[in-house]
């Protein structure tokens, strides 16, 4: 069955770029709507659920409502529908808002989809295929590992502070305690990166000019053809928009 | 017999330090030997391993006068990344050493760097997963592992490289007794069958001595003794039943902690603990023991109010814990975390100790007096202005204890407070807790160390498979050894005993 995780990262990246660039180039609500639909359908086919997009959808709805208000107040496209003092509402505000919302949706969902369905080790291999030295390419999985670690460290500092009677539950309290949390967090970040650097070096990192991987990425001919089709497709959209 | 490691260190000195951190060390380690390294705090055990790997001075700037040879090669002429051809090194704090998001990638990291074929990488990773019993979490994210699981993964990544020398700095510090016994057995087997030269910085259990050939005793940066295990036992003695006998004043009528069928399930349906019915009486010193992942930490989080019960309720000092009163209740509790760095965030020992006094109406004189009394209690007098991170791990744990004690808590919750400490350091921390306990402070201790639980607590509670499985008086532990074997907390056999 179709599984986004198993696709070659180069195909996934091309797909993501195709979606983002097409959304930015095209002014067609229909085309943008179709693209957003395709993202959701592909996710549904692969994961049988859209729960990965739950949080992002909430954020997008909040942003979408702001876009709608801004266009309502400041949009000047279409015919004037209503005027009261300095407030003027034009008929084009809904179409503009929908287009903006679809574009933001496509960009965010496609980037997010690429991020969650592409193994960081696959990304590193993709960069190595593009002749980036592996010492730099491997920074991708390393960064992906350290972000949650540092979030965990921050959480443990907050827990220990609240365990010692410092109110640290609400966002406001966390902001108030930020100076007391940031210093130990910085110290820990330095100590962890120091230990990690020594650990990788002593496990032979940089020992050879190249490095092998447990699971190698392999571009299937069908995936290669799909990449070509996506590039041609984007070229078509670009030409149609210009003409 | 051929030496594989030759040390002739005249002095290893860090910048701005007058005294060398290592000095006058001249010794040979024979190929295939199993060496246990022991010594007090800041005696230079870990630094000695750093010197063998050449991380000191290549990674940690310092001046080394003398030579360190591995397989007849002067390590100063070998780039750090090439040391992987000779040795595998596991430091303390496994979470800091993992650099991959997935367990499988982490296990393959070292062997992949050696540019082995894909089949060889696959086979070595599979072999090590089966041995360490970590196949079930091979697909998990590394940041979701418990301390014990992380320790196994880092160790697996190093063992997969099949280096002729293994340097391990307290490799079982976060493992439960049964797993650490299994690990040492494997290291012993590896040493005997594959002739892997092994140097292990000993943790407080001393379990490693069963497989070691010789013991290197360090003191003040130099070798105090380097002797066979039998002689070490004769000279330094074994850990014996050292039950703390100061009478406790337990008030059976007052519950300090009460869990009424409290359970917790983490996001994604992961079980933290099943419904627990537990109480801690005033003045009680209860030890909670259990395997890695048995639910001990979740139980503590429920009590601390860091997670909400999915069912049931938690009462502290006779009051049901709610979001509103949890802050107030916490002020009567002192928390001692497994890693002292989790609770140290001030820039001097004095600031750290006095942190909780800031919200109290005490005069400067009263504050100073309380600080000095606490420093004396934890044995850190005269270090008021020192930055906490300049203290040793054992001293930092004592500092954490001091910052808890100064608030005169009615209850101290200690989560593996001696993990990562050596025998004497652990003894000091536990004796301080025992003294507080005899003064009427209730103590809830989570530990992997059965002997520690027996020696200091008056009641032992065993967690197994996320629930309370057994409860008994600490003095009767010997009667429950079969149950402890059944609950996989210690090895079976006729010679079962606590080390």
Contacts between the chains, C-beta under 8 A, distances in Angstrom:
chain1	res1	chain2	res2	distance
A	119	B	102	7.6
A	120	B	100	8.0
A	120	B	101	5.5
A	121	B	100	7.3
A	121	B	102	7.6
A	121	B	105	5.3
A	141	B	99	7.3
A	141	B	100	5.5
A	141	B	101	5.9
A	141	B	105	6.8
A	142	B	99	5.0
A	142	B	100	7.7
A	144	B	101	5.0
A	145	B	98	6.7
A	145	B	99	5.7
A	145	B	100	5.8
A	145	B	101	4.9
A	145	B	142	6.4
A	145	B	143	7.1
A	148	B	141	7.3
A	148	B	143	4.3
A	149	B	95	6.9
A	149	B	143	5.4
A	152	B	143	6.0
A	156	B	342	5.0
A	157	B	342	7.2
A	157	B	345	6.5
A	159	B	304	8.0
A	159	B	306	5.6
A	159	B	342	7.6
A	160	B	335	7.3
A	160	B	337	6.1
A	160	B	342	4.8
A	160	B	343	4.0
A	160	B	345	7.6
A	161	B	345	7.1
A	162	B	306	7.7
A	162	B	327	7.6
A	162	B	330	7.1
A	163	B	304	5.9
A	163	B	306	7.6
A	163	B	330	6.2
A	163	B	333	7.7
A	163	B	335	4.2
A	163	B	337	7.9
A	163	B	343	7.3
A	164	B	330	7.9
A	164	B	335	7.1
A	164	B	343	6.7
A	164	B	355	6.7
A	164	B	356	6.0
A	164	B	403	7.3
A	164	B	404	8.0
A	165	B	327	6.9
A	165	B	330	5.8
A	165	B	331	4.8
A	165	B	356	6.2
A	165	B	359	7.1
A	165	B	407	7.9
A	167	B	327	5.9
A	169	B	323	7.9
A	180	B	345	5.9
A	181	B	345	7.3
A	183	B	345	6.6
A	183	B	347	7.4
A	184	B	341	7.5
A	184	B	344	7.2
A	184	B	345	4.1
A	187	B	389	6.7
A	188	B	341	7.0
A	191	B	96	7.0
A	192	B	95	7.9
A	192	B	96	4.7
A	195	B	91	6.3
A	195	B	93	6.5
A	195	B	96	3.7
A	195	B	97	5.9
A	196	B	96	6.1
A	196	B	97	6.3
A	196	B	98	7.7
A	196	B	99	5.3
A	197	B	59	7.7
A	198	B	55	5.7
A	198	B	59	5.2
A	198	B	91	7.3
A	199	B	91	6.7
A	199	B	96	7.5
A	199	B	97	3.8
A	199	B	99	7.1
A	199	B	154	7.8
A	200	B	99	5.6
A	200	B	109	7.5
A	200	B	113	8.0
A	201	B	59	7.2
A	201	B	80	4.7
A	201	B	81	5.2
A	202	B	53	5.9
A	202	B	55	7.1
A	202	B	80	6.7
A	202	B	81	7.7
A	202	B	83	5.8
A	202	B	84	6.1
A	202	B	87	7.8
A	202	B	88	7.7
A	202	B	89	5.0
A	203	B	84	5.7
A	203	B	88	7.6
A	203	B	109	6.0
A	203	B	110	3.8
A	203	B	113	5.9
A	203	B	157	6.7
A	203	B	158	7.1
A	203	B	161	6.8
A	204	B	81	5.7
A	204	B	82	7.7
A	204	B	84	3.3
A	204	B	85	7.6
A	204	B	110	6.0
A	204	B	113	3.7
A	204	B	114	5.3
A	204	B	161	7.3
A	205	B	81	6.0
A	205	B	109	8.0
A	205	B	113	5.2
A	206	B	81	4.3
A	206	B	113	7.8
A	207	B	81	4.5
A	207	B	82	5.9
A	207	B	84	5.9
A	207	B	85	7.6
A	207	B	113	5.7
A	207	B	114	6.7
A	207	B	115	7.7
A	208	B	113	7.3
A	208	B	114	7.4
A	208	B	115	4.5
A	210	B	115	6.4
A	211	B	112	5.7
A	211	B	113	5.8
A	211	B	115	6.3
A	212	B	112	5.2
A	212	B	115	5.3
A	212	B	116	6.3
A	212	B	117	7.0
A	212	B	118	6.2
A	212	B	121	6.4
A	213	B	108	7.7
A	213	B	112	5.8
A	213	B	118	7.3
A	213	B	121	7.8
A	214	B	104	6.8
A	214	B	105	7.0
A	214	B	108	4.1
A	214	B	112	6.4
A	214	B	118	6.9
A	214	B	121	4.9
A	214	B	122	6.2
A	214	B	125	6.4
A	216	B	118	6.4
